[in-house]
């Protein structure tokens, strides 16, 4: 049978190639122009907005940020989009209402971000480098909480990786490269802490529920965090299930340590040890975790700057959640409380991540939970808790 061979050269294409290539811009993004009006015409309606973004943003500030764009293409409207999409409610805790598209956003839009960070964390940004303390031996207590009330604890920390955009703005290629980096680093971690990397696209719904992996929320879908879900998303789980690393979920990395006996000291120790190991592995891969001189560790949300640390303790409470002074007590302790799906169980955690070191934040939560348990015990005996209410911190 005769076979038709393709021609070695294409005369027509060869003749016009130089002309066609000269017409294509070397960088199409450099010619990208948004058809926008003036800052006054584009200013969002914030009259019913209950986020920190909505409280802080003014027409003058919006105008100053309007024409700025980071090297990766993040504009100010990308930053404030979460608060526009979900303006919040006056009865709910105040959210930041904004997100960074890349690490440069914190520098280019610092006029805005710094004010949001100071308002949310109730701490002034100065020229001083934020404190950091991973010496878990400096923590006092945490392993002696009353198990009749403290049933479980969870310590988590988020990190952003240098040279990559944050989840709301990164490309598929960036996300997949982040997963490859995580695989390499976690293989090193497995030498001392055995575990398995589970790709979300390979997990059934039952397996995802077992790992407490919930589908993306409507807000995450609207602001772009969940683009291409579940592509390049994964969770690494230790063999005993007490330690997890979430990859490309809400942030580049989220480390989670769980103790079902509410041993906060043990959970915090696990986070400190494994976080520092991963930090060193990423440094050797030439992609360090993102650090800003005046803010500390930064991730996509301003609510996580400083330490990125969240200490959550689950308490069985019957009387305190309904006490009239509870919100005042929590505000003074710099903590927040959320109801869980389990009856009478509430999650207590630190309200801020900036302004204190890792050990100081954990100590704040441990001491605060001890006080909340003492108040619950008094209320059980129908006694007053007025003298236990702390002074303003």
C-alpha positions in Angstrom: 0.0 0.0 0.0 1.2 3.5 -0.9 1.6 5.9 2.0 1.4 9.6 1.5 4.3 11.3 3.3 3.9 14.8 4.6 6.0 17.4 2.9 9.2 18.3 4.6 8.5 22.0 4.1 5.4 24.2 3.7 6.2 26.9 1.1 3.2 29.0 1.9 3.7 29.0 5.6 7.4 29.6 5.3 6.7 32.6 3.1 4.3 34.2 5.5 5.8 33.1 8.9 8.0 36.1 9.4 5.0 38.4 8.8 2.7 36.5 11.0 5.2 36.4 13.9 5.9 40.1 13.6 2.1 40.7 14.1 1.9 38.7 17.3 3.0 40.8 20.4 5.8 39.1 22.4 3.8 39.7 25.6 0.0 39.8 25.0 -0.7 40.8 28.6 1.3 44.0 28.1 -1.4 45.1 25.7 -4.3 44.2 28.0 -6.5 47.2 28.7 -9.6 47.2 31.0 -12.4 49.3 29.8 -13.1 51.0 33.0 -14.6 54.3 33.9 -13.2 56.8 36.3 -12.6 55.9 40.0 -15.7 57.9 40.9 -17.8 55.8 38.4 -16.3 52.5 39.5 -16.5 53.0 43.3 -18.5 50.2 44.9 -21.7 50.6 46.8 -20.6 50.0 50.5 -23.7 51.4 52.3 -24.7 48.0 53.7 -21.3 46.4 53.8 -20.3 45.0 57.2 -16.7 44.0 56.5 -13.5 45.8 57.6 -13.0 46.6 53.9 -16.4 48.3 53.8 -15.7 50.3 56.9 -12.2 51.4 55.9 -12.4 52.1 52.1 -13.2 55.6 51.1 -13.5 57.2 47.6 -10.1 58.9 48.1 -8.4 55.7 49.0 -10.0 53.8 46.2 -8.9 56.5 43.8 -5.3 56.2 45.0 -5.3 52.4 44.4 -7.3 52.5 41.2 -4.6 52.4 38.6 -2.1 50.2 40.4 -1.4 46.7 39.3 1.1 44.1 40.7 3.6 42.4 38.3 1.3 39.4 38.1 -1.8 41.4 37.2 -3.6 41.9 40.5 -5.6 45.1 40.6 -7.4 46.7 43.5 -10.8 45.5 42.5 -9.5 41.9 42.8 -8.4 42.7 46.3 -11.8 43.9 47.6 -13.9 41.4 45.6 -14.6 39.1 48.6 -16.2 41.9 50.6 -18.3 42.9 47.6 -19.5 39.4 46.9 -20.3 38.7 50.6 -20.9 42.0 52.5 -21.7 40.3 55.8 -24.4 41.0 58.4 -24.4 43.3 61.4 -25.1 40.3 63.7 -22.1 38.3 62.5 -18.4 38.7 63.4 -16.7 41.2 61.2 -14.7 39.6 58.4 -11.8 41.3 56.6 -13.7 41.4 53.3 -10.5 41.4 51.1 -7.8 39.1 49.9 -4.3 39.4 48.5 -3.7 38.1 45.0 0.0 37.8 45.5 2.6 38.8 48.1 3.3 42.1 46.2 -0.3 43.1 47.0 0.6 43.8 50.6 3.3 46.3 49.4 1.5 47.9 46.5 -1.8 48.3 48.4 -0.3 48.8 51.8 -2.3 52.1 52.3 -5.4 49.9 52.4 -4.1 46.5 53.8 -2.3 48.0 56.8 -5.5 49.7 58.0 -7.5 46.5 57.6 -4.8 44.5 59.4 -4.7 46.9 62.3 -8.5 47.0 62.6 -9.0 43.2 62.5 -6.1 42.3 64.8 -6.4 45.3 67.0 -2.6 45.9 66.9 -0.6 48.7 65.4 1.9 48.0 62.6 5.3 49.4 63.4 8.8 49.3 61.8 9.7 46.6 64.3 10.0 43.0 63.1 7.1 40.9 64.5 8.1 38.5 67.3 8.3 34.7 66.5 8.7 31.9 69.1 8.5 28.2 68.1 10.0 27.0 71.4 7.1 24.9 72.6 8.8 24.4 75.9 8.0 28.0 76.7 4.3 27.1 76.8 2.9 26.8 80.4 0.1 24.2 80.7 -2.0 23.2 77.8 -1.8 19.5 78.8 -3.9 19.8 81.9 -7.3 21.1 80.7 -10.4 19.6 82.4 -11.4 16.8 80.1 -15.0 17.0 81.4 -15.3 20.2 79.4 -12.4 20.3 76.9 -13.0 17.4 74.5 -10.7 18.1 71.5 -8.2 20.6 70.2 -6.9 21.6 66.8 -3.8 23.7 66.1 -3.3 24.9 62.5 -1.0 27.3 60.6 -1.0 28.6 57.1 1.9 29.5 54.8 2.4 31.1 51.4 5.2 30.0 49.1 7.5 32.6 47.5 7.3 33.2 43.7 3.7 32.0 43.4 0.4 33.9 43.3 -2.1 33.2 46.0 -5.1 30.8 45.2 -7.5 33.6 44.0 -5.0 34.6 41.3 -2.7 31.7 40.5 -2.8 29.9 37.2 -3.3 26.1 36.7 0.4 25.7 36.0 1.3 27.5 39.2 -1.1 25.4 41.3 0.3 22.2 39.8 3.9 23.3 40.4 3.0 24.0 44.0 1.6 20.5 44.3 4.9 19.1 42.9 6.9 21.1 45.4 4.6 19.9 48.2 5.1 16.3 47.1 8.9 16.6 47.2 8.9 18.3 50.6 6.4 15.9 52.1 8.4 12.9 50.9 11.3 14.2 53.0 8.9 14.6 56.0 7.8 11.0 55.6 11.3 9.9 56.5 10.5 10.7 60.1 6.7 11.0 60.1 5.0 8.3 57.9 2.0 9.4 56.0 0.2 9.4 52.6 -0.5 12.1 50.1 -4.1 11.9 48.9 -5.2 13.7 45.7 -8.7 15.1 45.9 -9.6 14.1 42.4 -8.9 10.5 43.3 -10.9 10.5 46.5 -14.6 9.4 46.8 -17.1 11.6 48.7 -16.9 9.2 51.6 -13.1 9.4 51.8 -13.3 13.2 51.6 -15.8 13.3 54.5 -13.5 11.0 56.5 -10.7 13.5 56.1 -13.1 16.4 56.9 -12.6 17.8 53.4 -15.7 19.9 52.5 -16.6 21.0 49.0 -15.8 24.6 48.2 -18.2 27.2 49.5 -20.2 29.5 47.1 -17.9 32.4 48.1 -14.8 30.5 47.3 -16.2 29.7 43.9 -17.2 33.3 43.2 -13.8 34.8 44.2 -11.7 32.2 42.3 -10.2 30.2 45.2 -11.9 27.0 43.9 -11.1 27.4 40.2 -10.6 24.1 38.5 -11.6 22.2 41.6 -10.3 19.6 42.5 -7.3 19.9 40.1 -4.0 19.9 42.0 -5.6 19.9 45.4 -4.4 17.3 47.9 -4.1 16.5 51.6 -1.2 14.7 53.3 -2.3 12.6 56.3 0.0 11.0 58.9 -0.5 7.3 59.5 -2.1 7.9 63.0 -4.3 10.7 61.5 -3.1 13.3 64.0 -1.3 15.5 61.5 -2.4 16.8 58.1 -1.1 19.2 55.4 -3.7 20.7 53.1 -2.2 21.7 49.7 -3.9 24.4 47.5 -7.1 24.6 49.4 -7.7 28.1 50.8 -3.9 28.7 50.9 -0.7 27.2 49.5 -0.2 25.2 52.6 -2.2 24.6 55.8 -0.7 22.4 58.5 -3.2 20.9 61.0 -2.5 19.0 64.2 -5.4 17.3 66.1 -5.5 15.9 69.6 -8.7 14.1 70.6 -7.8 14.4 74.3 -7.5 18.3 74.1 -3.8 18.2 74.8 -2.9 21.6 73.4 0.7 21.3 74.4 1.2 18.2 72.3 -0.7 19.6 69.3 1.3 22.8 69.4 4.6 20.9 69.7 3.7 18.8 66.6 3.0 22.0 64.6 6.3 23.7 65.7 8.4 20.7 64.9 6.9 19.8 61.5 6.4 23.4 60.3 10.1 24.1 60.9 11.1 20.9 59.0 8.9 21.8 56.0 10.3 25.4 56.1 13.8 24.0 55.8 12.8 21.6 53.0 11.2 24.5 51.0 14.2 26.7 51.5 16.4 23.9 50.0 14.0 23.8 47.1 14.6 27.6 46.7 11.0 28.5 47.4 10.8 29.9 50.9 7.7 30.7 52.9 6.6 34.4 52.4 7.8 36.8 55.1 7.2 40.6 55.2 9.4 42.7 57.5 6.6 44.6 59.2 3.9 41.9 59.0 5.6 38.6 59.6 4.4 35.5 57.8 1.7 36.4 55.2 -0.8 34.3 53.3 -3.7 35.2 51.1 -6.0 36.6 53.8 -5.0 39.6 56.0 -6.8 37.7 58.8 -3.8 35.3 58.9 -0.8 37.6 58.8 1.8 37.6 61.5 1.8 34.0 62.7 -0.9 32.3 60.5 -1.6 30.3 63.7 -5.1 29.3 64.9 -5.6 27.4 68.2 -9.1 25.9 68.5 -10.4 24.1 71.6 -13.7 22.3 71.6 -15.6 22.7 74.8 -18.8 21.1 76.2 -20.7 24.1 77.7 -24.3 24.3 78.9 -24.6 27.7 80.6 -21.9 30.1 79.6 -22.8 30.4 75.9 -26.1 32.0 77.0 -24.7 34.4 79.6 -25.2 38.1 78.9 -21.6 38.9 79.5 -20.1 36.2 77.3 -19.3 38.5 74.3 -17.6 41.1 76.6 -15.5 38.3 78.2 -14.4 36.9 74.8 -13.5 40.4 73.6 -11.4 41.0 76.6 -9.7 37.6 76.2 -9.2 38.3 72.5 -11.0 35.1 71.6 -14.0 34.0 69.6 -16.6 31.3 70.1 -18.6 29.4 67.5 -21.2 26.7 67.9 -20.5 23.3 66.3 -22.9 20.8 64.9 -22.6 18.7 68.0 -25.1 19.6 70.8 -23.6 21.8 73.5 -20.2 21.8 71.9 -18.5 25.1 71.1 -15.2 25.9 69.4 -13.1 28.6 71.1 -10.1 30.1 69.2 -7.9 33.1 69.0 -9.5 36.1 67.3 -6.2 37.5 65.9 -2.9 36.1 64.6 -0.8 39.3 64.5 0.9 41.1 67.4 1.9 38.2 69.5 4.4 35.3 69.0 3.3 31.7 68.4 3.9 30.7 72.0 2.1 33.9 73.4 -1.0 33.2 71.2 -1.2 29.6 72.3 -0.8 30.7 75.9 -3.5 33.3 75.5 -6.0 30.6 74.3 -4.9 28.1 77.0 -5.3 30.6 79.8 -8.6 31.9 78.3 -10.1 28.4 78.1 -9.1 27.7 81.7 -11.0 30.8 82.7 -14.1 29.9 80.6 -14.2 26.5 82.2 -14.0 28.1 85.7 -16.9 30.3 84.7 -19.0 27.4 83.5 -18.4 25.5 86.8 -19.6 28.6 88.7 -22.7 28.9 86.6 -23.5 25.2 87.1 -23.7 26.0 90.9 -25.8 29.1 90.1 -23.0 31.4 91.3 -22.1 34.8 89.8 -19.1 35.1 87.5 -18.6 38.9 87.8 -15.4 38.7 89.8 -13.9 36.3 87.2 -14.4 38.7 84.2 -10.9 39.7 83.1 -9.6 43.3 82.6 -9.3 44.5 79.1 -6.2 43.0 77.3 
